[in-house]
Structures are given as structure tokens and as C-alpha cells.
Amino acid sequence: MSSVKPAKNTAKTRRKFLTGAAAGTGAAALGFPMVSQAQTINFRFQSTWPAKDIFHEYALDYANKVNAMSGGRLKIEVLPSGSVVPAFGLLDAVSTGTLDGGHGVLAYWYGKSSALALWGSGPAFGMDPNMLIAWHEYGGGKQLLEKIYAGLKMDVVSFVYGPMPTQPLGWFKKPITKAEDFKGLKYRTVGLSIEIFNALGASVQALPGGDIVPALDRGVLDAAEFNNASSDRTLGFADVSKVCMLQSFHQSAEQFEILFNKKKFDALAPELKSIISIATQAASAEMSWKAVDRYSQDFVKLQTEDKVRFYQTPKSILEAQLKAWDAIIAKKSAESADFKAVLESQREFARRAGRWQNFTNVDYKMAYDHYFAPKRS
């Protein structure tokens, strides 16, 4: 009998617990969806890219990650460039709340502060784009960017992500063989790259991606650079030029930027802010992997289907770019305390991280040539 009593009490206790748990579950089942629906926040974003460009696809990839991770509590809709404001008007639109956020590059805000172009323009003291993001996250870049935006009274929260491979020198009517070939050339680029090519003698215009090929077609431009094989092919560069020069220091370490209106971002629940941050890291990795796959495919298609001829930029032109850059950064540092602060922060990080990387990494081209280079008979 003594063995029956505890069983009876246990059963009674268990029934009481299950009844309470069921009531609690019922309340949660009734309450949670209602709370979730009531708290769903819709953010309207715009990218600085045409809808068909892979860059706009990257913006959509990011939004999809946030939307999925938030379980529907936060929904980001991304519109292509020009839907609400022109590409170069995105920063102001996000700051004023005309848009809740956006996807672009810091070089587009060069007109507001030359220091902003250092997140992508120029040789970055030999850092690759992933290293520059490392500097941003761990070397003080993030804090410097926040200070610059605050000084400009830009009411935004910025996330830098997505390392871009080295950008081409550009598309030309004929191969560029020496720095003097730029003299008098009507050329498109953005950011501090404008000053590099001005120093080489070009007449430079800053145009958003969707306007470049029409300008080349009309003769408004003689030559132009944008970014990569996939974007260039989609935008139609091969329709107006059959010569593309690869390798350049004008934008060899650029990244993307995701912007949020600060008031809208600050009003979000802590867990949604965390989701936004983690989604940025995930999207950064995915973007770099997707770029390797898609850019290499389109690099082949440009040659085989579009009959484009690719040339490597001569070393003499790369050296001329570095010399021009030295003069530009000396001048800008004297003009702007923000520019000097960002530049010196990058320099110190690159001195350490670049030395480590250059000593550590093997020459991948050596292995590639071992397996794929034509064998001498």
C-alpha cells in the first residue's frame, strides 16, 4: 500500500501540471500570433543599382535573410535604383526618413566628405577588400565612420559588408598601353578614383551604373569602369566595347554598405537589431561566394559569346596610379582632419595585417599554372 500512495499523489500532481501547462499553451497560442502580427514592421529600402544588376540581387539576398530570421516581425522590401530617389540621393533619403534604408557603396557619398571614399577608393595600402572590412570591424573604422556621419548630420546607421574583387581598369575602344593614353579621354568612375584618373589626364564623369552604357553608346564617354564581369555583361558593356582591361588600384578594396534610418533602427527591439547585424555577416559571406561563381561564369561568356578581348593592365599604369594616389592623399589629408584620421588608421592596420598576409599566403597562381597553363613542348 505504501507503494500505491506516492503513485496516486504523483498522478494527481501530474494532472494539475498538465492542466496548467495546457492553459498556458492555449494563452500562448492565442496571444503570440496576435502580438507577432501587431509588431510586424515594414521597412522600405532602395538600392543604388538597376533591377537586373547582380548588385541589386545582393540587396535582395540581404533583405531575404533578415525577413526569414525575424520570423515575419520585420519585413524589408527593396526597390531598385530610381524608384524613389536617384542613386546618388540615397544617403539623404535614408537620413531624412524618405526611405527606411538602402543598399549602396560609400564612394557614392564622396561629395559630402572625401574621407568616405576611403572605404573603397584607392589601393588601401595593399589591403584586399576583406582586410579592409577587418579594419572596419576591428581596427577602428566603424567608429570613425559613425563620427563622420554624425558630423555631416546624417541620421543613419551603417553596416559595411560584402568584399568586392579588384575592379577592372575599364572598357575602352582599344587597349590602354601607357598612362599617357588617358590624356583627354572621357572616362567614368566614382569617388576618389575620379582624382586618380584626373591626375592621369582623363576628363572624368561620375555616373550611376544604369547610365554608363547609354553614355558610351552616345559618345558622351570614351571609356568607363563599373565593377565586375556579371554586372558589366548585364548592363551591356559588351554591346558598346570589345576591349576590357583588368586589374587596377583605383578600387581594389571596395565593399557594400547597408544603411538604416537611425530613428527607425533605434526603435527596433534588441533581438531585431541582432538579427540585422548577424544577417549582415551572413550576407557578406554569401555575396563573396556567389561573386566567385557568377563572375567567373560571365568572364567566360564575355569571351566566348560576346567576343570581348581582355587585357591585363600594364605595370607602368599601375605604378602611375600609385604615384597619383600619393599626391591625392597628401592633399586631402591637409584639407580634412577626418580624411587624415581614416587614412592613418588604415595605414597602421595595413602595416600589421598586410605584412602578416603577404608572408602567410602562398602564391595561388603557381598552383593554378601547374594544373592549367599550356604545357611547353
C-alpha beads as a LAMMPS data file, in Angstrom:
LAMMPS data file: protein, C-alpha beads

377 atoms
376 bonds

1 atom types
1 bond types

-500.0 500.0 xlo xhi
-500.0 500.0 ylo yhi
-500.0 500.0 zlo zhi

Masses

1 110.0

Atoms # bond

1 1 1 0.000 0.000 0.000
2 1 1 2.825 2.353 0.716
3 1 1 3.908 1.919 -2.895
4 1 1 0.440 2.935 -4.194
5 1 1 0.126 6.250 -2.298
6 1 1 3.015 8.092 -3.953
7 1 1 1.800 6.937 -7.338
8 1 1 -1.634 8.415 -6.610
9 1 1 -0.137 11.711 -5.441
10 1 1 2.220 11.797 -8.421
11 1 1 -0.628 11.214 -10.831
12 1 1 -2.643 13.998 -9.200
13 1 1 0.307 16.369 -9.337
14 1 1 0.951 15.460 -12.965
15 1 1 -2.696 16.123 -13.918
16 1 1 -2.539 19.503 -12.192
17 1 1 0.699 20.381 -14.014
18 1 1 -0.661 19.332 -17.401
19 1 1 -3.861 21.316 -16.851
20 1 1 -1.861 24.435 -16.040
21 1 1 0.522 23.834 -18.929
22 1 1 -2.371 23.392 -21.335
23 1 1 -3.915 26.642 -20.155
24 1 1 -0.571 28.387 -20.583
25 1 1 -0.092 26.880 -24.031
26 1 1 -3.552 27.981 -25.018
27 1 1 -2.827 31.530 -23.942
28 1 1 0.426 31.469 -25.875
29 1 1 -1.291 30.020 -28.931
30 1 1 -3.901 32.754 -28.807
31 1 1 -1.553 35.557 -27.813
32 1 1 1.738 35.035 -29.689
33 1 1 0.450 35.267 -33.267
34 1 1 -1.567 38.360 -32.412
35 1 1 1.462 40.028 -30.856
36 1 1 3.671 38.984 -33.791
37 1 1 1.237 40.376 -36.336
38 1 1 0.780 43.592 -34.392
39 1 1 4.537 44.059 -34.180
40 1 1 5.350 43.327 -37.826
41 1 1 7.419 46.245 -39.095
42 1 1 7.705 47.045 -42.787
43 1 1 10.855 48.795 -43.992
44 1 1 11.056 50.281 -47.475
45 1 1 14.582 50.135 -48.881
46 1 1 16.047 51.214 -52.184
47 1 1 19.305 50.071 -53.741
48 1 1 21.575 52.202 -55.889
49 1 1 21.533 49.529 -58.602
50 1 1 19.361 48.679 -61.621
51 1 1 16.906 45.828 -61.025
52 1 1 18.747 43.474 -63.402
53 1 1 22.200 44.008 -61.860
54 1 1 23.690 41.350 -59.581
55 1 1 24.295 44.118 -57.031
56 1 1 20.537 44.546 -56.651
57 1 1 20.360 40.778 -56.233
58 1 1 22.808 41.092 -53.337
59 1 1 20.496 43.677 -51.759
60 1 1 17.556 41.280 -52.132
61 1 1 19.640 38.447 -50.651
62 1 1 20.251 40.554 -47.566
63 1 1 16.597 41.505 -47.175
64 1 1 15.519 37.872 -47.558
65 1 1 17.859 36.834 -44.744
66 1 1 16.503 39.474 -42.371
67 1 1 12.897 38.641 -43.280
68 1 1 13.407 34.911 -42.709
69 1 1 15.391 35.252 -39.491
70 1 1 12.890 37.662 -37.967
71 1 1 10.018 35.226 -38.487
72 1 1 7.942 37.908 -40.168
73 1 1 8.336 40.506 -37.416
74 1 1 10.484 42.661 -39.728
75 1 1 9.918 42.790 -43.470
76 1 1 12.327 44.648 -45.743
77 1 1 11.184 45.472 -49.277
78 1 1 13.984 46.517 -51.630
79 1 1 13.263 48.729 -54.642
80 1 1 15.765 49.249 -57.493
81 1 1 17.635 52.481 -58.134
82 1 1 15.468 55.446 -59.092
83 1 1 12.230 54.031 -57.677
84 1 1 12.083 56.771 -55.035
85 1 1 15.297 58.796 -55.447
86 1 1 18.281 58.769 -57.833
87 1 1 21.177 56.505 -56.839
88 1 1 23.325 59.361 -55.552
89 1 1 20.406 60.662 -53.457
90 1 1 20.072 57.521 -51.334
91 1 1 22.031 58.679 -48.272
92 1 1 19.962 61.845 -47.851
93 1 1 16.717 59.935 -48.411
94 1 1 17.562 57.428 -45.687
95 1 1 18.732 60.149 -43.307
96 1 1 15.515 62.171 -43.660
97 1 1 13.264 59.118 -43.461
98 1 1 12.032 59.290 -47.049
99 1 1 13.378 55.730 -47.160
100 1 1 13.827 53.404 -44.189
101 1 1 17.099 52.092 -45.542
102 1 1 19.175 51.316 -48.586
103 1 1 21.993 49.390 -50.239
104 1 1 24.927 51.097 -51.936
105 1 1 28.609 51.983 -51.606
106 1 1 30.366 54.628 -49.547
107 1 1 32.184 56.037 -52.577
108 1 1 28.848 57.434 -53.794
109 1 1 28.862 59.873 -50.832
110 1 1 32.275 61.297 -51.784
111 1 1 30.713 64.707 -52.439
112 1 1 29.738 65.009 -48.762
113 1 1 33.128 64.010 -47.355
114 1 1 36.201 62.844 -49.231
115 1 1 37.002 60.606 -46.246
116 1 1 34.014 58.384 -47.049
117 1 1 35.639 57.339 -50.321
118 1 1 38.471 55.699 -48.383
119 1 1 36.089 52.792 -47.760
120 1 1 36.857 51.516 -51.247
121 1 1 38.734 54.026 -53.403
122 1 1 42.459 53.676 -53.891
123 1 1 44.988 50.927 -53.106
124 1 1 44.239 50.825 -49.332
125 1 1 47.946 50.404 -48.521
126 1 1 47.902 46.982 -50.181
127 1 1 44.925 45.584 -48.282
128 1 1 42.434 43.413 -50.127
129 1 1 38.698 44.103 -49.635
130 1 1 38.263 41.506 -46.911
131 1 1 41.159 43.013 -44.971
132 1 1 39.590 46.439 -45.251
133 1 1 36.390 45.073 -43.700
134 1 1 38.575 43.598 -40.942
135 1 1 39.977 47.094 -40.368
136 1 1 36.436 48.497 -40.296
137 1 1 35.235 45.952 -37.740
138 1 1 38.327 45.598 -35.548
139 1 1 40.708 48.431 -36.418
140 1 1 38.568 51.468 -35.622
141 1 1 36.935 52.080 -38.995
142 1 1 33.396 51.662 -37.705
143 1 1 33.848 54.298 -35.019
144 1 1 35.437 56.715 -37.496
145 1 1 32.538 56.252 -39.910
146 1 1 29.991 56.930 -37.171
147 1 1 31.869 60.123 -36.265
148 1 1 31.906 61.313 -39.888
149 1 1 28.199 60.664 -40.372
150 1 1 27.407 62.451 -37.099
151 1 1 29.480 65.432 -38.249
152 1 1 27.527 65.509 -41.503
153 1 1 24.273 65.295 -39.505
154 1 1 23.372 62.104 -41.329
155 1 1 20.770 60.307 -39.220
156 1 1 21.792 56.815 -40.333
157 1 1 23.135 53.504 -39.053
158 1 1 25.683 51.934 -41.399
159 1 1 26.726 48.309 -41.906
160 1 1 29.746 47.736 -44.143
161 1 1 29.845 44.281 -45.745
162 1 1 30.455 42.348 -48.961
163 1 1 34.115 42.413 -50.106
164 1 1 34.350 43.132 -53.839
165 1 1 37.113 41.659 -56.008
166 1 1 39.526 44.096 -57.667
167 1 1 37.647 46.168 -60.200
168 1 1 38.685 46.406 -63.871
169 1 1 40.539 49.407 -65.233
170 1 1 37.575 49.567 -67.568
171 1 1 36.133 49.264 -71.051
172 1 1 37.900 51.018 -73.940
173 1 1 37.836 51.401 -77.702
174 1 1 41.361 49.988 -77.870
175 1 1 43.849 48.574 -75.343
176 1 1 45.485 51.074 -73.000
177 1 1 49.233 50.530 -73.074
178 1 1 50.602 53.513 -71.146
179 1 1 49.441 56.169 -68.689
180 1 1 49.596 58.841 -71.391
181 1 1 46.716 57.106 -73.209
182 1 1 44.359 58.600 -70.616
183 1 1 45.061 62.181 -71.654
184 1 1 41.847 63.761 -72.938
185 1 1 39.870 60.524 -72.505
186 1 1 36.248 61.000 -71.405
187 1 1 36.072 58.423 -68.639
188 1 1 33.574 57.311 -65.964
189 1 1 34.376 56.392 -62.374
190 1 1 33.268 57.482 -58.874
191 1 1 34.694 58.554 -55.512
192 1 1 38.340 59.437 -55.076
193 1 1 39.033 57.382 -58.192
194 1 1 37.915 60.491 -60.056
195 1 1 41.026 62.281 -58.845
196 1 1 43.313 59.383 -59.773
197 1 1 42.182 59.461 -63.395
198 1 1 42.090 63.252 -63.485
199 1 1 45.757 63.128 -62.462
200 1 1 46.409 60.779 -65.388
201 1 1 44.854 63.366 -67.734
202 1 1 41.346 61.975 -68.222
203 1 1 38.167 64.046 -68.226
204 1 1 36.095 62.217 -65.622
205 1 1 32.346 61.997 -65.057
206 1 1 30.641 60.273 -62.115
207 1 1 27.577 58.358 -63.310
208 1 1 25.457 55.670 -61.602
209 1 1 25.601 52.162 -63.052
210 1 1 22.475 52.305 -65.198
211 1 1 23.610 55.464 -67.032
212 1 1 27.067 54.319 -68.149
213 1 1 26.386 52.212 -71.247
214 1 1 23.940 54.738 -72.760
215 1 1 26.610 57.423 -72.286
216 1 1 29.197 55.214 -74.015
217 1 1 26.752 54.492 -76.828
218 1 1 26.088 58.212 -77.415
219 1 1 29.770 59.134 -77.309
220 1 1 29.393 61.136 -74.105
221 1 1 32.042 58.786 -72.706
222 1 1 35.054 57.235 -74.438
223 1 1 35.684 54.683 -71.697
224 1 1 34.305 53.601 -68.341
225 1 1 34.659 51.223 -65.431
226 1 1 31.894 49.787 -63.285
227 1 1 32.752 46.695 -61.279
228 1 1 32.754 43.071 -62.430
229 1 1 32.087 40.635 -65.277
230 1 1 28.481 39.886 -64.254
231 1 1 27.392 43.491 -63.761
232 1 1 29.246 44.651 -66.855
233 1 1 27.717 41.923 -69.010
234 1 1 24.187 42.514 -67.691
235 1 1 24.462 46.287 -68.131
236 1 1 25.513 45.806 -71.770
237 1 1 29.137 46.933 -71.870
238 1 1 29.935 44.283 -74.477
239 1 1 27.391 45.928 -76.816
240 1 1 29.437 49.136 -76.973
241 1 1 33.013 47.897 -76.451
242 1 1 35.009 44.748 -77.096
243 1 1 38.088 45.687 -75.064
244 1 1 38.244 45.321 -71.275
245 1 1 41.348 45.998 -69.196
246 1 1 41.653 44.020 -65.949
247 1 1 43.475 44.987 -62.730
248 1 1 43.637 48.472 -61.270
249 1 1 44.386 50.217 -57.987
250 1 1 41.600 52.773 -58.312
251 1 1 39.117 50.495 -56.477
252 1 1 40.935 47.389 -55.328
253 1 1 39.379 47.060 -51.838
254 1 1 35.759 48.189 -52.025
255 1 1 32.736 46.902 -50.113
256 1 1 28.974 47.476 -49.978
257 1 1 27.088 49.484 -47.389
258 1 1 23.663 48.793 -45.875
259 1 1 22.005 51.886 -44.430
260 1 1 19.153 52.237 -41.942
261 1 1 17.384 55.392 -40.863
262 1 1 18.696 55.817 -37.309
263 1 1 15.363 56.650 -35.685
264 1 1 13.738 53.609 -37.275
265 1 1 16.665 51.374 -36.334
266 1 1 16.862 52.622 -32.731
267 1 1 13.145 51.918 -32.267
268 1 1 13.577 48.221 -33.082
269 1 1 13.559 45.546 -30.388
270 1 1 17.042 44.346 -29.347
271 1 1 16.539 40.924 -30.919
272 1 1 15.680 42.509 -34.288
273 1 1 18.816 44.635 -34.134
274 1 1 20.806 41.469 -33.500
275 1 1 19.157 39.764 -36.456
276 1 1 20.077 42.698 -38.702
277 1 1 23.705 42.515 -37.566
278 1 1 24.001 38.738 -37.944
279 1 1 22.221 38.784 -41.320
280 1 1 24.808 41.320 -42.494
281 1 1 27.638 38.950 -41.628
282 1 1 25.881 36.022 -43.326
283 1 1 25.108 38.078 -46.439
284 1 1 28.731 39.239 -46.593
285 1 1 29.969 35.664 -46.768
286 1 1 27.314 34.569 -49.260
287 1 1 27.981 37.571 -51.500
288 1 1 31.699 36.773 -51.719
289 1 1 30.997 33.121 -52.561
290 1 1 28.338 33.963 -55.130
291 1 1 30.685 36.504 -56.727
292 1 1 33.349 33.851 -57.373
293 1 1 30.801 31.594 -59.065
294 1 1 28.918 34.151 -61.118
295 1 1 31.785 36.458 -62.085
296 1 1 33.891 33.572 -63.340
297 1 1 30.980 32.247 -65.416
298 1 1 30.342 35.627 -67.004
299 1 1 34.053 36.179 -67.563
300 1 1 33.973 33.102 -69.813
301 1 1 30.717 34.147 -71.534
302 1 1 32.055 37.609 -72.301
303 1 1 34.931 35.973 -74.174
304 1 1 33.122 33.090 -75.874
305 1 1 29.683 34.562 -76.573
306 1 1 30.295 38.315 -76.672
307 1 1 33.772 38.175 -78.239
308 1 1 35.321 40.524 -75.697
309 1 1 39.114 40.712 -75.526
310 1 1 40.580 41.002 -72.032
311 1 1 43.978 42.541 -71.325
312 1 1 45.920 42.910 -68.109
313 1 1 46.723 46.490 -67.189
314 1 1 50.434 47.209 -67.778
315 1 1 52.569 47.584 -64.658
316 1 1 53.565 51.110 -65.707
317 1 1 49.929 52.253 -65.437
318 1 1 49.536 50.641 -62.016
319 1 1 52.683 52.450 -60.865
320 1 1 51.322 55.725 -62.246
321 1 1 48.115 55.196 -60.260
322 1 1 50.082 54.696 -57.038
323 1 1 52.096 57.872 -57.642
324 1 1 48.925 59.835 -58.365
325 1 1 47.343 58.412 -55.207
326 1 1 50.282 59.557 -53.078
327 1 1 49.752 63.152 -54.183
328 1 1 45.971 62.931 -53.689
329 1 1 46.118 61.601 -50.130
330 1 1 48.737 64.174 -49.135
331 1 1 46.498 66.979 -50.413
332 1 1 43.285 65.575 -48.882
333 1 1 44.953 64.922 -45.528
334 1 1 45.982 68.584 -45.347
335 1 1 42.417 69.671 -46.174
336 1 1 40.410 67.341 -43.918
337 1 1 41.023 66.089 -40.381
338 1 1 38.517 63.258 -40.972
339 1 1 40.351 62.160 -44.103
340 1 1 43.687 62.172 -42.286
341 1 1 42.279 60.207 -39.343
342 1 1 40.777 57.473 -41.556
343 1 1 43.901 57.269 -43.689
344 1 1 46.255 56.922 -40.718
345 1 1 44.006 54.317 -39.090
346 1 1 44.049 52.264 -42.300
347 1 1 47.805 52.695 -42.659
348 1 1 48.552 51.307 -39.203
349 1 1 46.205 48.348 -39.626
350 1 1 47.587 47.576 -43.098
351 1 1 51.182 47.759 -41.868
352 1 1 50.489 44.870 -39.474
353 1 1 47.797 42.872 -41.294
354 1 1 49.322 43.251 -44.750
355 1 1 52.738 42.063 -43.612
356 1 1 51.120 39.029 -41.991
357 1 1 49.047 38.211 -45.090
358 1 1 51.899 38.646 -47.557
359 1 1 54.165 36.371 -45.524
360 1 1 51.423 33.825 -44.889
361 1 1 49.600 33.285 -48.174
362 1 1 51.057 31.007 -50.808
363 1 1 51.201 32.046 -54.477
364 1 1 47.919 30.529 -55.708
365 1 1 48.792 31.340 -59.321
366 1 1 51.739 28.981 -59.104
367 1 1 49.438 26.042 -58.377
368 1 1 46.897 27.180 -60.965
369 1 1 49.560 27.380 -63.673
370 1 1 50.874 23.955 -62.653
371 1 1 47.498 22.388 -63.495
372 1 1 46.004 24.598 -66.189
373 1 1 48.705 26.578 -68.007
374 1 1 49.547 25.277 -71.518
375 1 1 52.444 22.847 -71.325
376 1 1 55.559 23.690 -73.272
377 1 1 56.537 21.005 -75.726

Bonds

1 1 1 2
2 1 2 3
3 1 3 4
4 1 4 5
5 1 5 6
6 1 6 7
7 1 7 8
8 1 8 9
9 1 9 10
10 1 10 11
11 1 11 12
12 1 12 13
13 1 13 14
14 1 14 15
15 1 15 16
16 1 16 17
17 1 17 18
18 1 18 19
19 1 19 20
20 1 20 21
21 1 21 22
22 1 22 23
23 1 23 24
24 1 24 25
25 1 25 26
26 1 26 27
27 1 27 28
28 1 28 29
29 1 29 30
30 1 30 31
31 1 31 32
32 1 32 33
33 1 33 34
34 1 34 35
35 1 35 36
36 1 36 37
37 1 37 38
38 1 38 39
39 1 39 40
40 1 40 41
41 1 41 42
42 1 42 43
43 1 43 44
44 1 44 45
45 1 45 46
46 1 46 47
47 1 47 48
48 1 48 49
49 1 49 50
50 1 50 51
51 1 51 52
52 1 52 53
53 1 53 54
54 1 54 55
55 1 55 56
56 1 56 57
57 1 57 58
58 1 58 59
59 1 59 60
60 1 60 61
61 1 61 62
62 1 62 63
63 1 63 64
64 1 64 65
65 1 65 66
66 1 66 67
67 1 67 68
68 1 68 69
69 1 69 70
70 1 70 71
71 1 71 72
72 1 72 73
73 1 73 74
74 1 74 75
75 1 75 76
76 1 76 77
77 1 77 78
78 1 78 79
79 1 79 80
80 1 80 81
81 1 81 82
82 1 82 83
83 1 83 84
84 1 84 85
85 1 85 86
86 1 86 87
87 1 87 88
88 1 88 89
89 1 89 90
90 1 90 91
91 1 91 92
92 1 92 93
93 1 93 94
94 1 94 95
95 1 95 96
96 1 96 97
97 1 97 98
98 1 98 99
99 1 99 100
100 1 100 101
101 1 101 102
102 1 102 103
103 1 103 104
104 1 104 105
105 1 105 106
106 1 106 107
107 1 107 108
108 1 108 109
109 1 109 110
110 1 110 111
111 1 111 112
112 1 112 113
113 1 113 114
114 1 114 115
115 1 115 116
116 1 116 117
117 1 117 118
118 1 118 119
119 1 119 120
120 1 120 121
121 1 121 122
122 1 122 123
123 1 123 124
124 1 124 125
125 1 125 126
126 1 126 127
127 1 127 128
128 1 128 129
129 1 129 130
130 1 130 131
131 1 131 132
132 1 132 133
133 1 133 134
134 1 134 135
135 1 135 136
136 1 136 137
137 1 137 138
138 1 138 139
139 1 139 140
140 1 140 141
141 1 141 142
142 1 142 143
143 1 143 144
144 1 144 145
145 1 145 146
146 1 146 147
147 1 147 148
148 1 148 149
149 1 149 150
150 1 150 151
151 1 151 152
152 1 152 153
153 1 153 154
154 1 154 155
155 1 155 156
156 1 156 157
157 1 157 158
158 1 158 159
159 1 159 160
160 1 160 161
161 1 161 162
162 1 162 163
163 1 163 164
164 1 164 165
165 1 165 166
166 1 166 167
167 1 167 168
168 1 168 169
169 1 169 170
170 1 170 171
171 1 171 172
172 1 172 173
173 1 173 174
174 1 174 175
175 1 175 176
176 1 176 177
177 1 177 178
178 1 178 179
179 1 179 180
180 1 180 181
181 1 181 182
182 1 182 183
183 1 183 184
184 1 184 185
185 1 185 186
186 1 186 187
187 1 187 188
188 1 188 189
189 1 189 190
190 1 190 191
191 1 191 192
192 1 192 193
193 1 193 194
194 1 194 195
195 1 195 196
196 1 196 197
197 1 197 198
198 1 198 199
199 1 199 200
200 1 200 201
201 1 201 202
202 1 202 203
203 1 203 204
204 1 204 205
205 1 205 206
206 1 206 207
207 1 207 208
208 1 208 209
209 1 209 210
210 1 210 211
211 1 211 212
212 1 212 213
213 1 213 214
214 1 214 215
215 1 215 216
216 1 216 217
217 1 217 218
218 1 218 219
219 1 219 220
220 1 220 221
221 1 221 222
222 1 222 223
223 1 223 224
224 1 224 225
225 1 225 226
226 1 226 227
227 1 227 228
228 1 228 229
229 1 229 230
230 1 230 231
231 1 231 232
232 1 232 233
233 1 233 234
234 1 234 235
235 1 235 236
236 1 236 237
237 1 237 238
238 1 238 239
239 1 239 240
240 1 240 241
241 1 241 242
242 1 242 243
243 1 243 244
244 1 244 245
245 1 245 246
246 1 246 247
247 1 247 248
248 1 248 249
249 1 249 250
250 1 250 251
251 1 251 252
252 1 252 253
253 1 253 254
254 1 254 255
255 1 255 256
256 1 256 257
257 1 257 258
258 1 258 259
259 1 259 260
260 1 260 261
261 1 261 262
262 1 262 263
263 1 263 264
264 1 264 265
265 1 265 266
266 1 266 267
267 1 267 268
268 1 268 269
269 1 269 270
270 1 270 271
271 1 271 272
272 1 272 273
273 1 273 274
274 1 274 275
275 1 275 276
276 1 276 277
277 1 277 278
278 1 278 279
279 1 279 280
280 1 280 281
281 1 281 282
282 1 282 283
283 1 283 284
284 1 284 285
285 1 285 286
286 1 286 287
287 1 287 288
288 1 288 289
289 1 289 290
290 1 290 291
291 1 291 292
292 1 292 293
293 1 293 294
294 1 294 295
295 1 295 296
296 1 296 297
297 1 297 298
298 1 298 299
299 1 299 300
300 1 300 301
301 1 301 302
302 1 302 303
303 1 303 304
304 1 304 305
305 1 305 306
306 1 306 307
307 1 307 308
308 1 308 309
309 1 309 310
310 1 310 311
311 1 311 312
312 1 312 313
313 1 313 314
314 1 314 315
315 1 315 316
316 1 316 317
317 1 317 318
318 1 318 319
319 1 319 320
320 1 320 321
321 1 321 322
322 1 322 323
323 1 323 324
324 1 324 325
325 1 325 326
326 1 326 327
327 1 327 328
328 1 328 329
329 1 329 330
330 1 330 331
331 1 331 332
332 1 332 333
333 1 333 334
334 1 334 335
335 1 335 336
336 1 336 337
337 1 337 338
338 1 338 339
339 1 339 340
340 1 340 341
341 1 341 342
342 1 342 343
343 1 343 344
344 1 344 345
345 1 345 346
346 1 346 347
347 1 347 348
348 1 348 349
349 1 349 350
350 1 350 351
351 1 351 352
352 1 352 353
353 1 353 354
354 1 354 355
355 1 355 356
356 1 356 357
357 1 357 358
358 1 358 359
359 1 359 360
360 1 360 361
361 1 361 362
362 1 362 363
363 1 363 364
364 1 364 365
365 1 365 366
366 1 366 367
367 1 367 368
368 1 368 369
369 1 369 370
370 1 370 371
371 1 371 372
372 1 372 373
373 1 373 374
374 1 374 375
375 1 375 376
376 1 376 377
